[in-house]
Amino acid sequence: MINQIPYTGRIIKLMAIRENIKDFPYEGDPVIFAIGNNQEQAEIADFLQCKLEKAIHPSVWIAENSTIREDVFAGAILRSYIKIGKHDIINASASFHHDNIIGDFANVSPKAALYGHVEVGIGRNIDVGAIVIPKVKIGKWCTLGAGTVVLKDVPDFVTAVGNPAKIIKSMNQNEY
């Protein structure tokens, strides 16, 4: 199946974009990113010249002093002083406590919980049910596996899993 970006009846196929990338500076109606692959989000955002639209489910609770730019799905909770970056997807029932900073191109899966003063780098994927304790930094282009419990900082370009989190894979930064 080809990944697609839906918006008001228009479908922009990623394969078509890649095949004609130099001829594809899309301009026009606001779009909503509905892409679960952080690298593809970054690639497409780099050349699309259009306004982004927010999609925020009515059941989401967002503190007035929090800043969001992108999609937030049903049941998510964003407490005080949360900063969510560009092109982030905050999935159902994800929970952000206070003073968190989330980098661009993030995908936070359902029931993930980030407590106070957590900093998350660009392009990371936080999988279902992951927990990050206060004052931890998650590096750029990282993946935290399902159910991972993060007790200390995680460096850039790694995959960490388990309770407590252990690094199981390091990636070459040239891959990103």
Buried (B, 14 or more C-beta within 10 A) or exposed (E): EEBBBEBEEEEBEBEEBEEEEEEBEBEEEEBBBBBEBBEBBBBBBEEBEBEBBEEBEEEBEBBEEBBBBBBBBEBBBBBBBBBBBBBBBBBBBBBBBBBBBBBBBBBBBBBBBBBBBBBBBBBBBBBBBBBBBEEBBBBBBBBBBEBBBBEEEBBBBBBBBBEEBEEEEEBEEEEB
